[in-house]
Amino acid sequence: STETHAFNDQEVTRIKLTSDYTLEMNTPVAGEDGRFRVRLRILTQSKEPPRKEIEALSTELLLRPDKQVLVRGLKLKDEGELVLVLALSVSDDAS
């Protein structure tokens, strides 16, 4: 599925991806070279009791507004794979 999310003044945005995975991203920070630094985490529930939220993936990305980034490698229950395609759009008043 395709979803669009706007960042606001929140430090971290949480998006429920599936019943197993939640995406956490910090608000993008613009660099001098035109790229935006974004810290990304994908969280899941531990398999062992007591069930608690744990990191399945943690990374820092440098995004260009005109490019897409592919994040993949996490297994889904149906033996598929979670694939995220991230694209950053910057409004004129944010640059």
Secondary structure, DSSP 8 states (H G I E B T S, - for coil): --------S-SEEEEE-SSS-EEEEE--EE-TTS-EEEEEEEEEE-SSSS--EEEEEEEEEEE-TT-EEEEEEEE-TTS-EEEEEEE----GGG-
